């Protein structure tokens, strides 16, 4: 009972409202959140009522200003859905227009293969196996040598890297579901 005496009157009102609605268990923060919402709503309504009173040239706020402020708040915050008949008429008008035919035929339209995740989008650098006795030259090495001969700016490290690694890329097998 000591807690009840220390609580503000508004907090007691919120608790009695919660109990009247059948809410038995709640966190103490709920009361504070309701109070904050309540105060904010009252301040907004009274601010609007004061604006209406000043617009009408009245020296103070009266009951009609508060009613008008509450009514404008309700009209602004809550809107009624259109009647069922209006919605049905709109649906009939919309459904009169047929959907366009699919250009691709039946099934799901898929993106081009280069835009999918199953296309090759990576390269592996595999070290080449070098045989000590005989070094075979391939077309890639010949091309690399011609490129290096034409481009003298290529460093020795880059030349060794080109010669010691072979780049390989391959596509993952795509699974087709039927």
C-alpha positions in Angstrom: 0.0 0.0 0.0 3.0 2.3 0.5 3.6 2.1 -3.3 0.0 3.2 -4.0 0.4 6.4 -1.9 3.6 7.4 -3.7 2.2 6.9 -7.2 0.8 9.8 -9.1 -2.9 9.9 -9.7 -2.4 9.4 -13.5 -0.4 6.2 -12.9 -3.2 4.9 -10.7 -5.7 5.7 -13.5 -3.6 3.8 -16.1 -3.3 0.8 -13.8 -7.1 0.7 -13.2 -7.6 0.9 -17.0 -5.3 -2.0 -17.5 -7.1 -4.0 -14.8 -10.5 -3.2 -16.3 -9.4 -4.5 -19.6 -8.3 -7.8 -18.0 -4.6 -7.3 -18.0 -3.2 -8.9 -14.9 0.6 -9.0 -15.5 2.6 -6.3 -17.1 6.0 -4.7 -16.7 6.2 -1.4 -14.7 7.6 0.3 -17.8 4.2 -0.2 -19.5 2.6 2.3 -17.1 5.3 4.9 -17.9 4.9 4.4 -21.6 1.2 4.9 -21.5 1.6 8.0 -19.4 4.1 9.4 -21.9 1.7 8.6 -24.8 -1.2 10.2 -22.9 0.7 13.4 -22.1 2.0 13.8 -25.6 -1.6 13.3 -27.0 -3.0 15.9 -24.5 -0.3 18.4 -25.3 -0.9 18.0 -29.1 -4.7 18.4 -28.6 -4.3 21.5 -26.4 -1.7 23.1 -28.8 -4.2 22.6 -31.7 -7.0 24.0 -29.5 -5.0 27.1 -28.7 -4.2 27.6 -32.4 -8.0 27.4 -33.2 -8.8 29.8 -30.4 -6.2 32.3 -31.5 -7.5 32.0 -35.1 -11.1 32.7 -33.9 -9.8 35.8 -31.9 -10.8 34.4 -28.5 -8.8 35.3 -25.4 -8.8 31.8 -24.1 -9.4 28.2 -25.0 -13.0 27.0 -24.7 -14.7 23.6 -25.0 -15.5 24.0 -28.7 -11.8 24.6 -29.5 -10.9 21.4 -27.7 -13.7 19.4 -29.4 -12.5 20.7 -32.8 -8.9 19.8 -32.0 -9.9 16.3 -31.0 -12.1 15.8 -34.1 -9.3 17.0 -36.4 -6.8 14.7 -34.6 -9.2 11.7 -35.1 -9.9 12.6 -38.7 -6.2 12.9 -39.4 -5.1 9.8 -37.5 -7.8 7.4 -38.3 -9.4 7.0 -41.8 -12.4 4.8 -42.6 -12.0 2.3 -45.4 -14.3 2.8 -48.4 -17.5 0.9 -48.4 -17.5 -2.7 -49.7 -19.6 -1.8 -52.7 -17.0 0.8 -53.8 -14.2 -1.8 -53.5 -16.1 -4.4 -55.5 -16.8 -1.9 -58.3 -13.1 -1.0 -58.4 -12.2 -4.6 -58.6 -14.6 -5.3 -61.4 -13.2 -2.4 -63.4 -9.7 -3.5 -62.8 -10.4 -7.2 -63.7 -12.1 -6.2 -67.0 -8.6 -5.6 -68.4 -6.9 -8.9 -69.3 -3.4 -9.6 -68.3 -0.8 -9.5 -71.1 0.3 -12.8 -72.6 3.7 -14.2 -71.7 6.2 -13.8 -74.5 8.4 -16.7 -73.3 5.7 -19.3 -73.0 4.9 -21.5 -70.0 7.3 -21.8 -67.1 9.5 -19.4 -65.2 11.4 -16.8 -67.2 15.1 -17.1 -66.2 17.8 -14.5 -66.7 20.6 -15.1 -69.3 23.2 -17.6 -68.3 26.0 -15.0 -67.9 23.9 -13.3 -65.2 23.4 -16.4 -63.1 25.5 -17.8 -60.3 26.3 -21.0 -62.2 28.4 -19.2 -64.9 32.2 -19.2 -64.5 33.2 -16.1 -62.6 36.6 -16.9 -61.2 40.1 -18.1 -62.1 42.4 -20.5 -60.4 46.2 -20.0 -60.5 47.7 -23.5 -60.5 51.5 -23.9 -60.4 52.8 -25.7 -63.5 54.8 -28.9 -63.1 58.3 -28.4 -64.5 60.3 -31.3 -65.7 64.0 -30.8 -65.0 65.3 -32.5 -68.1 62.9 -31.2 -70.8 60.9 -28.0 -70.6 58.1 -28.0 -73.1 56.9 -24.7 -74.4 53.2 -24.2 -75.1 51.4 -21.6 -77.1 50.7 -19.6 -74.0 54.4 -19.4 -73.2 55.1 -18.4 -76.7 52.4 -15.7 -76.5 53.8 -14.5 -73.2 57.3 -14.3 -74.6 56.1 -12.3 -77.6 54.2 -10.0 -75.2 57.2 -9.5 -73.0 59.4 -8.9 -76.1 57.0 -6.2 -77.3 56.4 -4.7 -73.8 59.8 -4.1 -72.1 58.1 -2.5 -69.1 57.1 -6.0 -67.7 59.3 -6.8 -64.7 61.3 -9.9 -64.2 59.0 -10.9 -61.4 55.9 -10.6 -63.6 57.6 -12.7 -66.3 58.5 -15.5 -63.7 54.9 -15.4 -62.4 53.5 -15.7 -65.8 55.8 -18.7 -66.5 55.3 -20.4 -63.2 51.4 -20.3 -63.0 48.8 -21.5 -65.3 45.3 -19.8 -65.1 42.4 -22.1 -65.4 38.7 -21.3 -65.4 35.8 -23.6 -65.8 32.0 -23.6 -65.6 30.1 -25.5 -63.0 27.7 -28.1 -64.4 24.3 -26.6 -64.5 21.5 -28.8 -63.2 18.3 -28.7 -65.2 15.1 -29.6 -63.4 12.2 -30.9 -65.4 
